[in-house]
Amino acid sequence: MSEQIPLTREQFEAALRAKGDYYHIYHPYQVAMYEGRASKEQIRGWVANRYYYQVNIPMKDAAIMANCPDSKIRQEWVQRILDHDGLPGETGGIEAWLALGEAVGLDRAQLESQELVLPGVRFAVDAYVNFARRATWKEAASSSLTELFAPQIHQSRLDTWPKHYPWIDTRGYDYFRSRLSQARRDVEHGLAITLDHYTTYESQQRMLEILQFKLDVLWTMLDAMTMAYELDRAPYHSVTDQRVWHKGIEL
Ligand SMILES: O=C(O)c1cc(C(=O)O)c2c(n1)C(=O)C(=O)c1cc(C(=O)O)[nH]c1-2
């Protein structure tokens, strides 16, 4: 049997970018938010649940670094952790997300307690972190490439939310603004690693599947929020309106 011919660098990049068709920017929950159709509860639910993604991203990036023997790569990758955690005394992305939480009327302590984080969101985010722990550092690094499509989604919020949701304190928007340049820089580095590394047809197809896995993580988070905040079907809704679900099991 003849071997499949690998995609050229340009074709591979085009195939990665084509995955943008499945980005969560097209999820109805996300569309409702930027079209101004989301209720206060839906916006608050999204911010509270996305907080779990925010706090896990630096742990995901630390897992990639822990598996990476190349100091040059770590030198660049560590910036991602600093973006979210900040240096001591600085405001990082997690702090900026908490400010967004306050801007939409959520209590900081409630956000930090993670009591609003739905199990479906928790499982999806955990799948991403666990993948990064177990995969090779290159595959885990490449899985961040949904960020190719992130500047557009952050910009769409900056363009539409202040108009649609005058009740949101505009100081909350700093997170989205700072991610515009941070995501572009991340993508440059992540894309270079990815285009250099996957040079066989099989490995390129595997990488495209990994990117689909990551798209699934993001889409599934919004599915869980749709159930809870749009369809009024939070977990256990048929038996109780209490938030009885687990709040994370530390291992
Ligand atoms: O708001 C969004 O829609 C969105 C999506 C993504 C993404 O595509 O994974 C990230 C972010 N935001 C983000 O703010 C962020 O810091 C981030 C890091 C990563 C990653 O996989 O390492 N994705 C994303």
The ligand as an SDF file (V2000), in Angstrom:
LIG
                    3D

 24 26  0  0  0  0  0  0  0  0999 V2000
  -13.0470   33.6230   25.2530 O   0  0  0  0  0  0  0  0  0  0  0  0
  -12.7890   32.7330   24.4490 C   0  0  0  0  0  0  0  0  0  0  0  0
  -13.5980   32.3540   23.6110 O   0  0  0  0  0  0  0  0  0  0  0  0
  -11.4680   32.0670   24.5660 C   0  0  0  0  0  0  0  0  0  0  0  0
  -11.1790   30.9140   23.8760 C   0  0  0  0  0  0  0  0  0  0  0  0
   -9.9210   30.3110   24.0590 C   0  0  0  0  0  0  0  0  0  0  0  0
   -9.6360   29.1280   23.2480 C   0  0  0  0  0  0  0  0  0  0  0  0
   -9.8940   29.1820   22.0310 O   0  0  0  0  0  0  0  0  0  0  0  0
   -9.1990   28.1240   23.7770 O   0  0  0  0  0  0  0  0  0  0  0  0
   -9.0270   30.8710   25.0100 C   0  0  0  0  0  0  0  0  0  0  0  0
   -9.4130   32.0680   25.6230 C   0  0  0  0  0  0  0  0  0  0  0  0
  -10.6050   32.6410   25.4020 N   0  0  0  0  0  0  0  0  0  0  0  0
   -8.5510   32.7420   26.5410 C   0  0  0  0  0  0  0  0  0  0  0  0
   -8.9120   33.8160   27.0340 O   0  0  0  0  0  0  0  0  0  0  0  0
   -7.3100   32.1640   26.8860 C   0  0  0  0  0  0  0  0  0  0  0  0
   -6.5610   32.7420   27.6740 O   0  0  0  0  0  0  0  0  0  0  0  0
   -6.9470   30.9420   26.3050 C   0  0  0  0  0  0  0  0  0  0  0  0
   -5.8280   30.1220   26.4800 C   0  0  0  0  0  0  0  0  0  0  0  0
   -6.0550   29.0180   25.6990 C   0  0  0  0  0  0  0  0  0  0  0  0
   -5.2390   27.8080   25.5540 C   0  0  0  0  0  0  0  0  0  0  0  0
   -5.7720   26.8260   25.0060 O   0  0  0  0  0  0  0  0  0  0  0  0
   -4.0920   27.7930   26.0260 O   0  0  0  0  0  0  0  0  0  0  0  0
   -7.2380   29.1440   25.0530 N   0  0  0  0  0  0  0  0  0  0  0  0
   -7.7900   30.3190   25.3860 C   0  0  0  0  0  0  0  0  0  0  0  0
  1  2  2  0
  2  3  1  0
  2  4  1  0
  4  5  1  0
  4 12  2  0
  5  6  2  0
  6  7  1  0
  6 10  1  0
  7  8  2  0
  7  9  1  0
 10 11  2  0
 10 24  1  0
 11 12  1  0
 11 13  1  0
 13 14  2  0
 13 15  1  0
 15 16  2  0
 15 17  1  0
 17 18  1  0
 17 24  2  0
 18 19  2  0
 19 20  1  0
 19 23  1  0
 20 21  2  0
 20 22  1  0
 23 24  1  0
M  END
$$$$
